[in-house]
């Protein structure tokens, strides 16, 4: 931590709660990938997993309504996708069409809603672990990571086969 505070650009200006949310995301994502995704996550495999939950009747998409409302507000405003949406760097393989249709309100399908949330979390993971977030020094990320962490926690509680 001390080295990061001294050497990492912008790290020292982050509040402790920002750093805590980022560190929590790191551990929650790796636990999600291990316990839910069988140690290997990709956009197409995440879609398969969401489809499995849908088919099994364990999707429970309504449990994530608060997070979906937050991301809809962040990524779609005044009839258009925001700069924040473009910074997600979604690719076609990341279910771009579905994500856009959920965020702009054209789709409210439960499967599509949960898939959208997971694609957003997936992009946070990629943008974080591949260095994109350093380009703006993690500014304006607390709410993003807080909501992503809430999604991961609920998914782990429901599908993570955790032991006490």
Secondary structure, DSSP 4 states (H G I P E B T S, - for coil): -HHHHHHSTTGGGS-HHHHHHHHHHHHHHHHHHHHTSTT---HHHHHHHHHHHHHHT---GGGGHHHHHHHHHHHEETTEE-HHHHHH---GGGTHHHHHHHHTTS---HHHHHHHHHHHHHHHHHHHHTTGGGGGTTTT-HHHHHHHHHHHHHHHHHHS----
